[in-house]
Amino acid sequence: MPISGLRLFINSTLKPLKTERFYGEIYDTETVLSRQLQEAGTELKDPTANEQVRLLIKIANREREAHDFISVLQQDIVSQVADKDIAVVERTENGAFFGIAEGYILNGKMMNQPLLPAFYQEKIAEINERRDELTRFERVDIEKVNHQLTELKTERQAYIKAQQPVPEFLQDEIKILQERYEDKEQTLMAMRSDMALDSLLMADRDGKTVRIPMNHVMAMWYPNAMTWSDKFTHWLDQIGKFITENPREANSEGGVFPAIFGTVLMVLLMSVMVTPLGVLAAVYLHEYAGKSAFTRIIRIAVVNLAGVPSIVYGVFGLGFFVYFIGGNIDALFYSDTLPNPTFGTPGILWSSLTLAILTLPVVIVSTEEGLARIPSSVRHGSMALGATQAETLWRIVLPMASPAIMTGLILAIARAAGEVAPLMLVGVVKVAPSLPLDGNFPYLHLDRKFMHLGYHVYDVGFQSPNIESARPLVYATSLLLVTVIVSLNLAAITIRNHLREKYRSLEQDI
């Protein structure tokens, strides 16, 4: 873990007589050929050396500095001090701030007495509690009233479209909810104003005092004063925040919880959809359809579907599921909300169906192979005892083929969880305003857009304006995506092994 908050006195190569001071974190160290630097016009103190050491330093303070990072040759550093007074302030916007704590403004008044680091930690803990309370109030209380108000307005719109008089009781309910919503909005604004009364005073690298509103402060620590146990605890805390918090600053900071939730929910929905479709298709091909030209065409089509590029499935899902099926659902059941679409727009339901079609060949082939391994004598014996073909399939054949079905599902999960290209067309977004699951009926909102870990990696890695800052986030999100896929596969493998043990005795008796 690199030591943060280094006080660096850098002798600029462009202005040798000027010395600049920076507070920064050494992000990376690399060696550069002296010949390349000389060709670029850089004056070297030791031209005979083959290589020079160059440091990549994060200086943060985004609103006050031209760049988040600077590159400095080791030869240009006059002195380097790990100052224990330098603090790192994590903020909700403009990234981190590196500086020295100078004071605190409490309820709009400056505190003159000397303050210890414990005081700042206590105030930050209090402001985080108030921020959590504000978030709960906004996402639960206000969202609930807003949801009820939207439903009543939709009902009123239905009367207007039908050219019927709007019932008086409906108008009264809308008025009451509107007043309640405005009251809660005023309460929310008052809570935000109270949080903005306190401010943290920090000195930047030039000694200038910077006032940071406490409603923007999330955490504060002194990296150079930490012991190894403190650093390890801080590292675990940062991992927890990365997994449980929402993204900030255009996904370049904060956590990835909405992306984790969206990825897992999409894979689960896809599994629920693709398993019965794949099993039914495999049962038809192996148990009912004979060897004819029609079945040969179906098998060829299944094999060819496995080789179709995933983006083609995305185009198909957009045209068939979103515009055709979703548009007709809106016309039949949600005409009151038109022209604003409900299901006629990309969402998690259409993403799951698209990936179900994409992975369907894998499940069909795996299930059919499992059915082929079951001897015909089992089917004949069951029907000789009076069971119908359907009962034989349901009670004997499919349970014995269930490990093969789970194998197909495992392969489907492994492919679907990492797909990004089709999802960009049928539901995934950069930042989702809300999760597909909440406390409002019907609780699971399949029409909502969602975030995905794979798309998050693409967005942060290729769309972020700050490449150096985004690089660790790309690695961390990629590792998390692999972890999620492995966890889902392990769960499916555990179920498959249980089913194998359950029906092993039956296979041995055959």
LUMTOR-244010 format. One record per residue (C-alpha): residue number from 1; residue in three letters; chain; x, y, z. Coordinates in Angstrom, 2 decimals. Layout:
<sites>
SITE nr rest kette px py pz
SITE NUM ala A X Y Z
...
</sites>
This chain:
<sites>
SITE nr rest kette px py pz
SITE 1 met A 0.00 0.00 0.00
SITE 2 pro A 1.62 3.31 -1.06
SITE 3 ile A 2.17 5.95 1.61
SITE 4 ser A -0.24 8.84 1.03
SITE 5 gly A 0.26 12.48 1.82
SITE 6 leu A 3.96 12.87 1.04
SITE 7 arg A 5.31 16.40 1.23
SITE 8 leu A 7.41 16.78 -1.91
SITE 9 phe A 9.65 19.70 -2.74
SITE 10 ile A 10.14 19.51 -6.49
SITE 11 asn A 12.68 21.46 -8.49
SITE 12 ser A 10.99 22.08 -11.83
SITE 13 thr A 13.17 21.28 -14.86
SITE 14 leu A 11.50 24.08 -16.81
SITE 15 lys A 12.26 26.68 -14.12
SITE 16 pro A 15.37 25.50 -12.26
SITE 17 leu A 15.37 28.47 -9.90
SITE 18 lys A 11.79 27.92 -8.77
SITE 19 thr A 10.92 25.33 -6.13
SITE 20 glu A 7.37 24.02 -5.93
SITE 21 arg A 5.82 22.16 -3.02
SITE 22 phe A 3.24 19.43 -3.45
SITE 23 tyr A 1.20 17.20 -1.16
SITE 24 gly A 0.82 13.95 -2.97
SITE 25 glu A 0.64 10.18 -3.03
SITE 26 ile A 3.26 8.19 -4.91
SITE 27 tyr A 1.07 6.21 -7.26
SITE 28 asp A 3.66 4.48 -9.43
SITE 29 thr A 7.39 4.33 -10.10
SITE 30 glu A 8.93 3.56 -13.47
SITE 31 thr A 12.30 3.73 -15.20
SITE 32 val A 12.81 5.72 -18.39
SITE 33 leu A 15.75 5.54 -20.78
SITE 34 ser A 18.00 8.59 -20.47
SITE 35 arg A 18.24 8.73 -24.26
SITE 36 gln A 14.48 9.24 -24.58
SITE 37 leu A 14.51 12.08 -22.04
SITE 38 gln A 17.44 13.79 -23.74
SITE 39 glu A 15.70 13.55 -27.11
SITE 40 ala A 12.68 15.21 -25.52
SITE 41 gly A 14.86 18.11 -24.38
SITE 42 thr A 15.11 17.18 -20.68
SITE 43 glu A 18.33 18.20 -18.95
SITE 44 leu A 19.76 15.34 -16.88
SITE 45 lys A 21.99 15.69 -13.85
SITE 46 asp A 23.71 12.40 -14.66
SITE 47 pro A 23.71 11.97 -18.45
SITE 48 thr A 25.95 8.89 -18.19
SITE 49 ala A 23.23 6.84 -16.49
SITE 50 asn A 21.27 4.57 -18.85
SITE 51 glu A 17.97 4.99 -16.99
SITE 52 gln A 16.21 7.59 -14.88
SITE 53 val A 13.54 7.01 -12.22
SITE 54 arg A 10.22 8.77 -12.79
SITE 55 leu A 7.43 9.04 -10.20
SITE 56 leu A 3.72 9.31 -10.89
SITE 57 ile A 2.25 11.39 -8.06
SITE 58 lys A -1.40 11.92 -7.26
SITE 59 ile A -1.84 15.47 -5.97
SITE 60 ala A -5.69 15.42 -5.79
SITE 61 asn A -7.34 18.78 -4.90
SITE 62 arg A -9.07 18.63 -8.28
SITE 63 glu A -10.76 22.03 -8.03
SITE 64 arg A -7.47 23.82 -7.30
SITE 65 glu A -4.94 21.93 -9.43
SITE 66 ala A -4.65 21.70 -13.20
SITE 67 his A -4.20 17.90 -13.10
SITE 68 asp A -4.91 15.09 -10.67
SITE 69 phe A -1.50 13.55 -11.39
SITE 70 ile A 1.98 14.83 -12.16
SITE 71 ser A 5.08 13.00 -13.40
SITE 72 val A 8.38 13.95 -11.77
SITE 73 leu A 11.89 12.65 -12.28
SITE 74 gln A 13.62 11.48 -9.13
SITE 75 gln A 16.53 13.85 -9.86
SITE 76 asp A 14.22 16.88 -9.59
SITE 77 ile A 13.01 16.11 -6.06
SITE 78 val A 14.88 18.35 -3.64
SITE 79 ser A 13.43 16.75 -0.50
SITE 80 gln A 10.73 14.24 0.37
SITE 81 val A 9.12 14.20 3.82
SITE 82 ala A 6.39 11.88 5.10
SITE 83 asp A 4.59 14.54 7.12
SITE 84 lys A 2.32 13.02 9.76
SITE 85 asp A 0.11 16.14 9.84
SITE 86 ile A -1.05 15.73 6.24
SITE 87 ala A -4.61 14.43 6.02
SITE 88 val A -6.58 12.85 3.20
SITE 89 val A -10.20 14.01 3.03
SITE 90 glu A -12.58 11.81 1.03
SITE 91 arg A -15.34 13.91 -0.48
SITE 92 thr A -18.60 13.25 -2.31
SITE 93 glu A -17.46 15.45 -5.20
SITE 94 asn A -14.19 16.70 -6.68
SITE 95 gly A -12.33 13.65 -5.41
SITE 96 ala A -9.95 13.60 -2.45
SITE 97 phe A -8.30 16.61 -0.82
SITE 98 phe A -4.73 16.53 0.50
SITE 99 gly A -3.86 19.12 3.13
SITE 100 ile A -3.36 19.98 6.79
SITE 101 ala A -6.38 20.45 9.08
SITE 102 glu A -6.47 24.02 10.44
SITE 103 gly A -9.85 24.39 12.12
SITE 104 tyr A -13.56 23.74 12.16
SITE 105 ile A -16.69 25.85 11.70
SITE 106 leu A -19.50 24.60 13.94
SITE 107 asn A -23.03 25.84 13.21
SITE 108 gly A -21.57 28.72 11.21
SITE 109 lys A -19.15 29.83 13.95
SITE 110 met A -15.38 29.42 13.94
SITE 111 met A -13.89 27.28 16.72
SITE 112 asn A -10.73 28.99 18.02
SITE 113 gln A -9.34 26.32 20.35
SITE 114 pro A -6.80 23.76 19.08
SITE 115 leu A -8.46 20.63 17.73
SITE 116 leu A -7.18 17.05 17.83
SITE 117 pro A -7.67 14.47 15.03
SITE 118 ala A -10.19 12.64 17.24
SITE 119 phe A -12.45 15.71 17.14
SITE 120 tyr A -12.57 15.67 13.33
SITE 121 gln A -13.27 11.94 13.32
SITE 122 glu A -16.15 12.42 15.74
SITE 123 lys A -17.71 15.18 13.63
SITE 124 ile A -17.32 13.15 10.43
SITE 125 ala A -19.02 10.16 12.11
SITE 126 glu A -21.92 12.44 13.11
SITE 127 ile A -22.25 13.89 9.62
SITE 128 asn A -22.23 10.40 8.09
SITE 129 glu A -25.09 9.37 10.40
SITE 130 arg A -27.05 12.43 9.33
SITE 131 arg A -26.25 11.69 5.69
SITE 132 asp A -27.55 8.13 6.07
SITE 133 glu A -30.70 9.45 7.72
SITE 134 leu A -31.17 11.93 4.88
SITE 135 thr A -30.67 9.19 2.29
SITE 136 arg A -33.23 6.92 4.00
SITE 137 phe A -35.70 9.82 4.20
SITE 138 glu A -35.22 10.60 0.51
SITE 139 arg A -35.32 7.02 -0.78
SITE 140 val A -38.03 5.65 1.50
SITE 141 asp A -40.38 8.38 2.72
SITE 142 ile A -40.25 10.73 -0.26
SITE 143 glu A -40.04 7.92 -2.82
SITE 144 lys A -43.11 6.23 -1.32
SITE 145 val A -45.20 9.42 -1.52
SITE 146 asn A -43.91 10.09 -5.04
SITE 147 his A -44.84 6.54 -6.12
SITE 148 gln A -48.39 6.93 -4.76
SITE 149 leu A -48.72 10.33 -6.40
SITE 150 thr A -47.57 8.97 -9.75
SITE 151 glu A -50.14 6.16 -9.62
SITE 152 leu A -52.98 8.58 -8.85
SITE 153 lys A -51.90 10.94 -11.62
SITE 154 thr A -51.86 8.01 -14.04
SITE 155 glu A -55.37 7.10 -12.95
SITE 156 arg A -56.49 10.69 -13.46
SITE 157 gln A -54.92 10.69 -16.92
SITE 158 ala A -57.00 7.63 -17.80
SITE 159 tyr A -60.20 9.56 -17.03
SITE 160 ile A -59.00 12.50 -19.10
SITE 161 lys A -58.13 10.28 -22.10
SITE 162 ala A -61.53 8.61 -21.87
SITE 163 gln A -63.10 12.10 -21.81
SITE 164 gln A -64.79 11.32 -18.50
SITE 165 pro A -65.03 13.63 -15.49
SITE 166 val A -62.32 13.04 -12.89
SITE 167 pro A -63.89 11.91 -9.57
SITE 168 glu A -63.69 14.50 -6.82
SITE 169 phe A -62.23 12.05 -4.31
SITE 170 leu A -59.35 11.34 -6.72
SITE 171 gln A -58.61 15.05 -7.06
SITE 172 asp A -58.66 15.40 -3.27
SITE 173 glu A -56.24 12.48 -2.80
SITE 174 ile A -53.86 13.94 -5.36
SITE 175 lys A -54.00 17.32 -3.62
SITE 176 ile A -53.31 15.76 -0.21
SITE 177 leu A -50.38 13.74 -1.53
SITE 178 gln A -49.03 16.78 -3.38
SITE 179 glu A -49.03 18.79 -0.16
SITE 180 arg A -47.42 15.90 1.72
SITE 181 tyr A -44.75 15.62 -0.96
SITE 182 glu A -44.00 19.36 -0.79
SITE 183 asp A -43.73 19.19 3.02
SITE 184 lys A -41.26 16.33 2.80
SITE 185 glu A -39.28 18.21 0.16
SITE 186 gln A -39.04 21.20 2.50
SITE 187 thr A -37.94 18.90 5.31
SITE 188 leu A -35.28 17.42 3.04
SITE 189 met A -33.99 20.87 2.08
SITE 190 ala A -33.85 21.87 5.76
SITE 191 met A -31.85 18.75 6.59
SITE 192 arg A -29.39 19.54 3.81
SITE 193 ser A -29.08 23.14 4.96
SITE 194 asp A -28.32 22.02 8.53
SITE 195 met A -25.57 19.72 7.28
SITE 196 ala A -24.02 22.59 5.30
SITE 197 leu A -23.59 24.79 8.39
SITE 198 asp A -20.46 22.92 9.50
SITE 199 ser A -17.23 23.19 7.52
SITE 200 leu A -13.74 21.76 7.68
SITE 201 leu A -10.82 24.17 7.22
SITE 202 met A -7.80 22.74 5.41
SITE 203 ala A -4.49 24.28 4.32
SITE 204 asp A -3.39 23.34 0.80
SITE 205 arg A 0.20 23.07 -0.48
SITE 206 asp A 0.50 26.87 -0.81
SITE 207 gly A -0.68 27.44 2.75
SITE 208 lys A -4.03 28.84 1.63
SITE 209 thr A -7.05 27.96 3.76
SITE 210 val A -9.76 25.98 1.96
SITE 211 arg A -13.25 25.63 3.38
SITE 212 ile A -14.80 22.22 2.74
SITE 213 pro A -18.51 21.88 3.65
SITE 214 met A -19.05 18.91 5.93
SITE 215 asn A -21.95 17.65 3.84
SITE 216 his A -19.29 16.83 1.21
SITE 217 val A -16.91 15.08 3.63
SITE 218 met A -17.17 11.29 3.92
SITE 219 ala A -13.93 10.30 5.66
SITE 220 met A -10.60 11.69 6.85
SITE 221 trp A -7.38 9.93 7.76
SITE 222 tyr A -3.70 10.62 8.37
SITE 223 pro A -1.80 8.09 6.21
SITE 224 asn A 1.70 8.87 7.43
SITE 225 ala A 0.66 8.50 11.08
SITE 226 met A -0.87 5.04 10.54
SITE 227 thr A 0.60 1.84 11.92
SITE 228 trp A 0.54 -1.34 9.85
SITE 229 ser A -2.56 -2.53 11.71
SITE 230 asp A -4.24 0.83 11.03
SITE 231 lys A -3.41 0.52 7.33
SITE 232 phe A -4.80 -3.01 7.18
SITE 233 thr A -8.00 -1.93 8.94
SITE 234 his A -8.32 1.04 6.60
SITE 235 trp A -7.79 -1.25 3.61
SITE 236 leu A -10.59 -3.56 4.76
SITE 237 asp A -12.84 -0.56 5.33
SITE 238 gln A -12.17 0.68 1.80
SITE 239 ile A -13.02 -2.76 0.39
SITE 240 gly A -16.29 -2.72 2.33
SITE 241 lys A -17.17 0.71 0.97
SITE 242 phe A -16.28 -0.38 -2.56
SITE 243 ile A -18.72 -3.29 -2.35
SITE 244 thr A -21.59 -1.58 -0.49
SITE 245 glu A -21.64 2.05 -1.68
SITE 246 asn A -23.04 3.70 -4.80
SITE 247 pro A -20.72 5.11 -7.47
SITE 248 arg A -19.76 8.78 -7.51
SITE 249 glu A -18.09 11.23 -9.86
SITE 250 ala A -19.31 9.56 -13.09
SITE 251 asn A -18.38 6.08 -11.78
SITE 252 ser A -14.74 7.07 -11.26
SITE 253 glu A -15.07 6.92 -7.47
SITE 254 gly A -17.25 5.29 -4.83
SITE 255 gly A -18.59 1.76 -4.83
SITE 256 val A -20.21 -0.67 -7.23
SITE 257 phe A -23.10 -2.09 -5.23
SITE 258 pro A -25.78 -1.27 -7.85
SITE 259 ala A -23.64 -3.01 -10.49
SITE 260 ile A -23.22 -6.11 -8.29
SITE 261 phe A -26.95 -6.21 -7.57
SITE 262 gly A -27.86 -5.75 -11.24
SITE 263 thr A -25.43 -8.42 -12.41
SITE 264 val A -26.63 -11.04 -9.92
SITE 265 leu A -30.33 -10.28 -10.46
SITE 266 met A -29.95 -10.41 -14.25
SITE 267 val A -28.15 -13.77 -14.10
SITE 268 leu A -30.79 -15.23 -11.77
SITE 269 leu A -33.62 -14.05 -14.01
SITE 270 met A -31.79 -15.41 -17.06
SITE 271 ser A -31.33 -18.77 -15.33
SITE 272 val A -35.05 -18.99 -14.47
SITE 273 met A -35.93 -18.26 -18.10
SITE 274 val A -33.36 -20.32 -19.99
SITE 275 thr A -33.60 -23.54 -17.94
SITE 276 pro A -37.22 -24.49 -18.71
SITE 277 leu A -36.88 -23.40 -22.35
SITE 278 gly A -33.69 -25.39 -22.87
SITE 279 val A -35.00 -28.47 -21.07
SITE 280 leu A -38.29 -28.47 -22.99
SITE 281 ala A -36.45 -28.10 -26.32
SITE 282 ala A -34.02 -30.91 -25.45
SITE 283 val A -36.83 -33.21 -24.27
SITE 284 tyr A -38.74 -32.60 -27.49
SITE 285 leu A -35.71 -33.26 -29.69
SITE 286 his A -34.59 -36.40 -27.87
SITE 287 glu A -37.78 -37.97 -26.54
SITE 288 tyr A -40.56 -37.00 -28.95
SITE 289 ala A -39.19 -35.85 -32.30
SITE 290 gly A -37.99 -38.62 -34.53
SITE 291 lys A -35.05 -38.51 -36.90
SITE 292 ser A -36.47 -36.41 -39.69
SITE 293 ala A -35.42 -33.53 -41.91
SITE 294 phe A -37.22 -31.12 -39.56
SITE 295 thr A -35.30 -32.22 -36.47
SITE 296 arg A -32.02 -32.12 -38.42
SITE 297 ile A -32.77 -28.52 -39.37
SITE 298 ile A -33.50 -27.69 -35.72
SITE 299 arg A -30.24 -29.25 -34.56
SITE 300 ile A -28.27 -27.38 -37.21
SITE 301 ala A -30.00 -24.16 -36.15
SITE 302 val A -29.12 -24.78 -32.49
SITE 303 val A -25.48 -25.36 -33.35
SITE 304 asn A -25.37 -22.26 -35.56
SITE 305 leu A -27.00 -20.13 -32.85
SITE 306 ala A -24.07 -20.89 -30.57
SITE 307 gly A -21.74 -19.16 -33.03
SITE 308 val A -23.78 -16.00 -33.64
SITE 309 pro A -22.00 -12.83 -32.36
SITE 310 ser A -23.51 -11.57 -29.12
SITE 311 ile A -24.18 -8.09 -30.51
SITE 312 val A -26.59 -9.65 -33.00
SITE 313 tyr A -28.61 -10.99 -30.08
SITE 314 gly A -28.66 -7.46 -28.69
SITE 315 val A -30.09 -6.09 -31.95
SITE 316 phe A -32.66 -8.90 -31.98
SITE 317 gly A -33.62 -8.24 -28.37
SITE 318 leu A -34.02 -4.52 -29.04
SITE 319 gly A -36.22 -5.05 -32.06
SITE 320 phe A -38.29 -8.06 -30.93
SITE 321 phe A -38.48 -7.88 -27.13
SITE 322 val A -38.30 -4.12 -26.53
SITE 323 tyr A -40.06 -2.57 -29.50
SITE 324 phe A -42.43 -5.36 -30.53
SITE 325 ile A -43.40 -7.20 -27.33
SITE 326 gly A -42.77 -4.28 -24.95
SITE 327 gly A -44.54 -1.83 -27.25
SITE 328 asn A -47.61 -4.08 -27.50
SITE 329 ile A -47.66 -4.57 -23.71
SITE 330 asp A -47.69 -0.81 -23.26
SITE 331 ala A -50.46 -0.42 -25.82
SITE 332 leu A -52.61 -3.07 -24.09
SITE 333 phe A -51.97 -2.52 -20.38
SITE 334 tyr A -50.16 0.82 -19.93
SITE 335 ser A -51.87 3.03 -22.49
SITE 336 asp A -52.54 5.62 -19.78
SITE 337 thr A -48.82 6.34 -19.40
SITE 338 leu A -48.12 6.71 -23.13
SITE 339 pro A -46.20 8.29 -24.81
SITE 340 asn A -43.87 7.56 -21.89
SITE 341 pro A -43.09 3.83 -22.28
SITE 342 thr A -43.20 1.33 -19.43
SITE 343 phe A -42.07 -1.95 -20.98
SITE 344 gly A -41.46 -0.54 -24.45
SITE 345 thr A -38.00 0.63 -23.40
SITE 346 pro A -34.82 -1.29 -22.51
SITE 347 gly A -34.93 -2.89 -19.05
SITE 348 ile A -33.67 -5.78 -16.97
SITE 349 leu A -36.46 -8.11 -18.15
SITE 350 trp A -35.48 -7.74 -21.80
SITE 351 ser A -31.79 -8.06 -20.94
SITE 352 ser A -32.46 -11.34 -19.15
SITE 353 leu A -34.56 -12.67 -22.04
SITE 354 thr A -31.89 -11.67 -24.57
SITE 355 leu A -29.19 -13.50 -22.62
SITE 356 ala A -31.55 -16.46 -22.20
SITE 357 ile A -31.80 -16.75 -25.99
SITE 358 leu A -28.03 -16.31 -26.26
SITE 359 thr A -27.29 -19.17 -23.86
SITE 360 leu A -30.17 -21.41 -24.93
SITE 361 pro A -28.02 -23.62 -27.27
SITE 362 val A -25.66 -24.44 -24.40
SITE 363 val A -28.50 -25.69 -22.18
SITE 364 ile A -30.14 -27.63 -25.01
SITE 365 val A -26.96 -29.47 -26.00
SITE 366 ser A -25.98 -30.26 -22.41
SITE 367 thr A -29.46 -31.48 -21.48
SITE 368 glu A -29.76 -33.62 -24.58
SITE 369 glu A -26.40 -35.26 -23.83
SITE 370 gly A -27.65 -36.03 -20.32
SITE 371 leu A -30.84 -37.58 -21.69
SITE 372 ala A -28.83 -39.68 -24.15
SITE 373 arg A -26.78 -41.22 -21.30
SITE 374 ile A -29.90 -42.65 -19.65
SITE 375 pro A -30.47 -46.24 -20.91
SITE 376 ser A -33.68 -46.98 -22.81
SITE 377 ser A -34.34 -49.86 -20.39
SITE 378 val A -35.21 -47.31 -17.68
SITE 379 arg A -37.93 -45.79 -19.83
SITE 380 his A -39.23 -49.20 -20.93
SITE 381 gly A -39.30 -50.51 -17.38
SITE 382 ser A -41.22 -47.49 -16.12
SITE 383 met A -43.82 -47.70 -18.86
SITE 384 ala A -44.08 -51.50 -18.37
SITE 385 leu A -45.15 -50.79 -14.81
SITE 386 gly A -48.00 -48.62 -16.07
SITE 387 ala A -46.47 -45.15 -16.15
SITE 388 thr A -47.13 -42.90 -19.10
SITE 389 gln A -44.33 -41.36 -21.12
SITE 390 ala A -44.92 -37.98 -19.49
SITE 391 glu A -44.81 -39.51 -15.98
SITE 392 thr A -41.63 -41.40 -16.88
SITE 393 leu A -40.00 -38.20 -18.06
SITE 394 trp A -41.08 -36.20 -14.99
SITE 395 arg A -40.34 -38.77 -12.29
SITE 396 ile A -37.47 -40.82 -13.71
SITE 397 val A -35.68 -39.38 -16.73
SITE 398 leu A -35.44 -35.67 -15.84
SITE 399 pro A -34.27 -36.27 -12.23
SITE 400 met A -31.54 -38.57 -13.53
SITE 401 ala A -30.57 -35.97 -16.16
SITE 402 ser A -30.62 -33.09 -13.67
SITE 403 pro A -26.78 -33.06 -13.20
SITE 404 ala A -26.41 -32.55 -16.95
SITE 405 ile A -29.04 -29.80 -16.84
SITE 406 met A -27.08 -28.08 -14.05
SITE 407 thr A -23.90 -28.42 -16.12
SITE 408 gly A -25.59 -26.59 -18.98
SITE 409 leu A -26.80 -23.93 -16.56
SITE 410 ile A -23.26 -23.49 -15.20
SITE 411 leu A -21.93 -22.94 -18.71
SITE 412 ala A -24.78 -20.53 -19.43
SITE 413 ile A -24.04 -18.50 -16.30
SITE 414 ala A -20.34 -18.36 -17.12
SITE 415 arg A -21.07 -16.90 -20.55
SITE 416 ala A -24.01 -14.65 -19.73
SITE 417 ala A -22.52 -12.95 -16.66
SITE 418 gly A -19.63 -11.53 -18.65
SITE 419 glu A -21.54 -10.38 -21.74
SITE 420 val A -21.67 -6.63 -22.27
SITE 421 ala A -22.31 -5.91 -25.97
SITE 422 pro A -25.97 -7.04 -26.12
SITE 423 leu A -26.77 -5.44 -22.77
SITE 424 met A -25.79 -2.01 -24.06
SITE 425 leu A -28.81 -2.19 -26.38
SITE 426 val A -31.42 -3.78 -24.12
SITE 427 gly A -31.15 -2.35 -20.61
SITE 428 val A -27.77 -1.60 -19.04
SITE 429 val A -26.90 2.04 -18.24
SITE 430 lys A -23.95 4.00 -16.91
SITE 431 val A -25.77 5.09 -13.72
SITE 432 ala A -29.18 3.71 -12.72
SITE 433 pro A -31.39 6.13 -10.76
SITE 434 ser A -32.75 3.31 -8.59
SITE 435 leu A -32.45 -0.44 -8.06
SITE 436 pro A -34.93 -2.82 -9.75
SITE 437 leu A -35.94 -3.95 -6.25
SITE 438 asp A -37.51 -1.62 -3.68
SITE 439 gly A -40.31 -1.33 -1.13
SITE 440 asn A -43.03 -0.23 -3.57
SITE 441 phe A -45.45 -2.74 -5.07
SITE 442 pro A -44.77 -4.94 -7.04
SITE 443 tyr A -41.33 -4.69 -5.34
SITE 444 leu A -39.47 -6.25 -8.30
SITE 445 his A -39.61 -3.76 -11.18
SITE 446 leu A -38.56 -5.64 -14.30
SITE 447 asp A -39.08 -2.59 -16.51
SITE 448 arg A -36.24 -0.60 -14.90
SITE 449 lys A -32.78 -0.16 -16.31
SITE 450 phe A -29.86 -1.49 -14.31
SITE 451 met A -26.10 -1.38 -13.87
SITE 452 his A -23.74 -4.23 -14.72
SITE 453 leu A -20.18 -4.98 -13.60
SITE 454 gly A -18.99 -5.74 -17.13
SITE 455 tyr A -20.34 -2.47 -18.50
SITE 456 his A -18.91 -0.67 -15.47
SITE 457 val A -15.45 -1.96 -16.41
SITE 458 tyr A -15.93 -0.73 -19.98
SITE 459 asp A -17.23 2.66 -18.88
SITE 460 val A -14.51 3.34 -16.31
SITE 461 gly A -11.72 1.95 -18.46
SITE 462 phe A -12.60 3.68 -21.76
SITE 463 gln A -14.90 6.60 -20.94
SITE 464 ser A -13.29 8.03 -17.81
SITE 465 pro A -11.55 11.41 -18.28
SITE 466 asn A -8.99 10.47 -15.60
SITE 467 ile A -7.26 7.33 -16.82
SITE 468 glu A -4.68 7.02 -14.06
SITE 469 ser A -7.27 7.32 -11.31
SITE 470 ala A -9.62 4.87 -13.07
SITE 471 arg A -7.03 2.14 -13.61
SITE 472 pro A -7.18 0.63 -10.07
SITE 473 leu A -10.98 0.77 -10.22
SITE 474 val A -10.95 -1.20 -13.48
SITE 475 tyr A -8.77 -3.90 -11.93
SITE 476 ala A -10.88 -4.07 -8.77
SITE 477 thr A -14.18 -4.25 -10.68
SITE 478 ser A -12.80 -6.93 -13.00
SITE 479 leu A -11.71 -9.02 -10.02
SITE 480 leu A -15.13 -8.53 -8.45
SITE 481 leu A -16.88 -9.62 -11.66
SITE 482 val A -14.81 -12.80 -11.77
SITE 483 thr A -15.59 -13.38 -8.09
SITE 484 val A -19.33 -12.99 -8.70
SITE 485 ile A -19.23 -15.42 -11.65
SITE 486 val A -17.20 -17.95 -9.64
SITE 487 ser A -19.62 -17.65 -6.70
SITE 488 leu A -22.64 -18.26 -8.93
SITE 489 asn A -20.92 -21.21 -10.56
SITE 490 leu A -19.91 -22.67 -7.20
SITE 491 ala A -23.53 -22.49 -6.06
SITE 492 ala A -24.66 -24.30 -9.22
SITE 493 ile A -21.86 -26.88 -8.89
SITE 494 thr A -22.89 -27.58 -5.29
SITE 495 ile A -26.46 -28.23 -6.41
SITE 496 arg A -25.24 -30.44 -9.26
SITE 497 asn A -23.05 -32.53 -6.95
SITE 498 his A -25.96 -32.94 -4.55
SITE 499 leu A -28.16 -34.19 -7.38
SITE 500 arg A -25.45 -36.60 -8.53
SITE 501 glu A -25.18 -38.11 -5.07
SITE 502 lys A -28.94 -38.29 -4.79
SITE 503 tyr A -29.38 -40.32 -7.99
SITE 504 arg A -26.10 -42.23 -7.92
SITE 505 ser A -27.71 -45.30 -6.31
SITE 506 leu A -30.40 -45.37 -8.98
SITE 507 glu A -27.76 -45.31 -11.73
SITE 508 gln A -25.88 -48.17 -10.07
SITE 509 asp A -29.01 -50.31 -9.94
SITE 510 ile A -29.56 -50.02 -13.67
</sites>
